[in-house]
Structure formats: C-alpha cells, structure tokens
Amino acid sequence: MSYIKGKVRNLIFEGESGYKVGLFKIRETDDDELKDNLNKIITFCGYFAELNTEDNYIFNGSYVCHERYGYQYKVDSYERVEPEGRDAIIEFLSSSLIKGCGEKRAVSIVDTLGDKALTLIKENRDNLLLVPGITAKAADKIYESILMYSSTDEVIVELKNLGFSIKEALLILGKYGIDSVKYVKENIYNLDLDIDFDKLDRIYLRMIGSANTDVRVKACIINSLKLMSMNEGDTYFSFEEIYSFMKVKYQIFLLEEEFANYLKELIDKRLVILEDNRYYLAEYYDMENCVAKNLLAINKLDKKTIDNFEGKIKEIEENYQVKYNEEQKRAIKTALENRVTIITGGPGTGKTTIINAIVKLYINLNKLNFKEVITDIALLAPTGRAAKKMSESTGLGAMTIHRYLRWNKEKNDFQVNENNKNNHKLIIVDEVSMIDIFLFDALLKGINSNIKLILVGDANQLPSVGPGRVLNDLIDSNIFDFCPLERIYRQSENSYIPFLAREIKEKAISENFDEQKDDYNFLRVSSSKIRETIGKIVVMSKAKGLNENSIQVLAPMYKGENGIDNLNILLQELYNPSDGEKLECKIGDVIFREGDKVLQLVNNPDANVFNGDIGYIQSIRLSNAKKNVTFIIDFDGNKVEYTKDDMGSVKHAYAITIHKAQGSEFAHVIMPVSKSYYKMLYNKLLYTGVSRAKKSLVIIGEEEAFLMGINNEYANARKTSLIAKLVNNI
C-alpha cells in the first residue's frame, strides 16, 4: 500500500453510501509509479465522510487500472492533514469552513496563539478571548466551526481504533452522526447496519471484557436463532436447541432458569415469538404469516375458463411443431385458468416446454402486442443461469427475483415492495425449490394479488440454502392447483439420465445401472484413482473438441483428496496451463490465470452478477511492481472488474459443488462418488447432481458409495409452520 498527499480539486461522483470519485492534485507520494505525477492531477475513488477542496489529505491505497475509467487511485484509508505553519493556518481560519473569521482576524489569532493556535482553541474556547478585539459571540462561532470541522475525522479515527473498517465507520457515522462512538459503546449490537455479528461481538468483548452481560446474552440469542435457521433451514426451534447452541457458539453458560428469563424478555419485546412451545425469530414468524396471507389472497380471486382449449392448444402445437401429452395439457390449462398453480417434474418431463406453451397461449388468448407482453408478463428465477435458460426457451426477457424486486445491496432491501408494487399480470417463477421463505415473502409483497402466479420446480432437488421449504410446503398444504409431471421423454432409445434421476428419487436403482448407455457411463475406480480417471476423460474429451465450457465436474465438497479444491488444480492445468504469456496472480494458495473458468459466490446486482454465475477471466492487469492487481471477468458478455480483495467472492469453476450447480444445466457432467465424501453423499444431492446433465453423464468412483448415498436421507426434514398458517387462514 502506498500514500499520496495533496488536495482534492473536484468531485466527479458521490454515492449515498459515501463512495466518491474525484480529482486529486499530488504534492507528495511514496509510490514510484506516481512520482512522475507530482504536482499533477489524478483520479481517485473510495469511501469518505466528506471532502473539502480547502483541506490537505493523505490517502492510503493503490494505483489501479479500471476497465472503463482507466487509472485511478483506490483509497483504502485517509486522514485530513491539519494545517501546519503560519500561512496554512491563516488560510484555513479565513476559509469558508470557519464562520466569524476573516483574514485580518485570522492573522491576529495566529499572532497571539502561534503555530499551535488550532490545538489551543480546541482545548479551551476561552483561549480565543486572549486575541485582541474578539467578542464572546465571535469566539463561539470560530470555536464551534473548528470543533465541527475536526469532529467527523475524530469519530472515524475512534471507530477505526475500535476495530471497524473505514467503510463500516462511514456506515455508522452516516446513520448515527457525531454521537456514533457513544452509540456503539452503549449497545454495539443495536447497530442497524450490515456489519458481521461476530465482528461486533469481538469488538464488544474487547471493550467490555465480560461474556455474560445482559446486552450480550440477548444479542447472542437473536443471532443464534438466525444462524440456526441458516444452518438447518428451520423457521422455529425448541428451548433446548437454542440453549445448547448458545453454549457451544458463544461460550455463554447460564442456568436454564436464567436463560428462560432472557428469552421471556425478548418475547415481551416481540423480538422472539413463542407459540406451541416453538421459538421463532419474529421476522421468520411474520414472513410465514405474510406468505400465507398474500398467497391465499391471490388464490381466492375469480378463475377464468378457457373456451375450446383443445383447439387452441392444437394451434400452438402446429405453429411450433410440438406435441403435448395429457398431463402437460392439464398443466398448461390449469396454469392459464387458475390463480396459483404449482408445476413440478424431474429432468426430461418437459417443464421448460410447458413454460413456453403457457407464455405463447397467454399472449394469444389476451391478444397482447409487443409492449403489453413486456408490461404484463414476468419470467423469474432465483439464479442468473436459470433466468437465462427461461429467456432462451421462450424468446422473452427473464431475470432474477433480486433484480425484479430491485435489491439495494447497500441497504440490503428491495425497492419493489408492499408500498411500491410491480403490476405484471402473469408471473412464472422457475426453480422454486431454491427459493427460501425470505425471498418468497419479498416477491409476494412486491406483486399485486390480481395475477396468475405459476410456480415451477423439482420438489426432489436440494432445498433452499436459506430457511424454509417453500415449494414442498405449498404442495403438501393441498390448497393450490398442483400438476406433477411424471412422464419422461427419451432423447434416444438407449438414453438413461432422466430415468436414473427417477430411480434415485424412488430409491429403486435398476440392477443394470452400471451398464453404459448413449448418454451415461459409470466407471468403477477406487477413491485414489478418481482424480487420475477424471484427468484421462478430460484429455479424451478435449481431443474430441469438447472444452471446459461444455463439460462440468460436480462434487459434494471442497476439501479432501477428491474435493473440489484439488480437482480444480488438476483441471486448471489440463484446460488452462501456464504458457509464459498469460498473466496470473496468486491469492493465498490459489493461482488465478487469464482464461480461467470461475464461479461467482455472492449476489452483486449492481454489476448484474449473481451467486452461481460462471465466467472467464478475460484479463489481469498488474501495476506498482505487481502489488496492485485488477481482474476483468467476462460473464456471458457482461465484463466485471474485480480487485484482489474482490476475488474472495470468486472460485475456480472447472469443478463446482452440486449445491452451486442447482438451477443450472450442463451439456456434459462428470460426477465423482467416493466414501470419503461421507455424509455429504446423500439422496437429494445425488439426484440434483444427476439431473444437471443434459447430454451426457459420467459417474466415476465407488459403486458402494453411490448406492450408500442413494439410501442416505441425511438432510433432516425442516421444521416450518407455513402449512399450518396456510390451512388456518383459509
């Protein structure tokens, strides 16, 4: 990290979160690259409280190259340099920053108080009264201006000393102002900001030293419920579950009676809800209630019968050269006649075909023009890849639910909500098994009840990462029109992938499951030979013209001999070896190289990149003796810039987890199975992995591990109350 010292000349951009871009005139620097720019103006960017053109600053950071805007100085931290020397202090006191002080009075102040004038004034306002001719009123104005000027910097410095980053300090300052430090010290856990709880807890323990204060115990109970919900997928817990988790996670040891008293306090404040001996975090309790209320409000509205459905569907079949079976026709008709329809099916049952038919027939029935198609129909999915698949199959635009609801990353909320709804009339949501209670609640709040809502998914896939079991609960409630698709369409007489998926689901594997088929092969090898065998298949596939774009390796876990991390090292060398020309950068133990296939791990709607998106490192740019690195990653034409720090949200994607593959399809899938995967090898995981393959599937490993996984339920049934709330609200 280097520094530059000088003045801000102008601000080009100011964001709500404190992010700023501007021009800076360098007077001093230790960066060799920037020494040629002394007394010249460069562009800078970073997070700041406020910047004045009258002040001198020291910026700490690095000089990087932005894909679109060119070279910029990326500021990681900064400090305002207090004026030094007679002339600088006079200039400062007579500037617009200080009220009640012109140049003549500024000279008089410095003549009287000397070069330590600013310090003396801050220490004691009455020092100003030593200056000839200054009245008490003028002294108050000057004193208050100087305090106001320095207080913001002092707050940021103190927050940084407590352990907050500058971005976190700015978030706190922006919300709580000059009293930020006082507020933090009174109850750090009440900061209503997106700051990691464990970090707040560490700072609190450093400040207070005691682990069992009332403030900390209650905060840890709330966070325990959040963590347990995220870890287990449940929306409620028993007293014993919370009590046990608290002891292990936060080392809080209380008698059960003491713990019960803390819970009662939280219940009285309605932060925790107690119902039938079930303890809910209030927000999850409310989400289940809202989902039930809003979904039932949609479902009870008048339904519409389609006249001459058979004739209309025949016309669609003729126009688009398709043929629908009876269960597909029933699904299409049900979806268009009813308010809420659930359509489920495994691979090869035609879910995508049905979505296409519903859209086409809805447009024909309602005689929609091009503009009305856009304003009336919304196609949504939880992931970018699933949305792209919908768009390709229908020829219409599709988007992620986060984008549809206009998620604000900085505030962690949706701009489309109960107070600002969208007005589409037909909404089709795909891959609903991936949607948790939080996202489904947000979606229902952001749409009007006078719609047709069609929920499509595979109820046998892995459940959502977040809490809830939305799709299964809606099916099991028996309230909504439900159309399961069972018939599988063969790609060839000797195809097997969709049938294998069904056999896994039903735990009824055929005796010849290991026989080679047109689209499937099971290669029996020992655990120690899995990586070697994958390597041989990749080499043979490359010889046939298949590259990493069309082949995806899926595995259950990151660590271990056959874990994803090791597989990616092998596959990177096979697909994208070092050749002396491609630039590369080592981050920790991982080498990222130009041309690498990578996976996005978190949602970044500002850059239109979402969790599970796969891209390629288009270029790596190095500056400042390779200290500063910029990565340009291409996600299907969307080129996004990453700094070295940003690469924590990216992993190699030659091999990825089956969880991350959910919502995606790949032409060719290689899936290793080994007893070393242990508990991560279970029925829903294997089903999901197998059903990702579109054209071919190769399973490599131990037959015993594969059969063991099929019969391993592992994932416990999630505890939710959505069914009860739906039934009770009818």
Disulfide bonds with the S-S distance in Angstrom:
none
